[in-house]
């Protein structure tokens, strides 16, 4: 009889241990699931914000860069890199009128650079054509 009582206790102890492991694994899975449930929406929101900024920002970004180069030119009016970049940005923005003034300054600073002269002539023609009609 003592033997069957011990067998019962051992069997019962195994059942309890098995239930503890099951509850532990369920708890771990639930904890991980709740963590994922909190992180995924935050990642989606961050990704959506980046996509929206990239979609609407090309022109805004170029305008911001142009303002930065204009600030540089206020401190250093003959900074050729800033002048070149400002011309490039205005051309990318399809704003030929705004590109003419810094390009004229570049032609004055570097009269030997024929590409500046050619681009200046092209932009002046383009501006003249848009004003005519």
VENVEN-V840127 format. One record per helix or strand. SS is the DSSP state (h for helix, s for strand). FROM is the first residue (numbers start at 1). TO is the last residue. Records with the same first field share a line. If there is no record, write none. Layout:
SS=FROM-TO  FROM-TO
This chain:
h=2-75  80-92  96-109  114-132
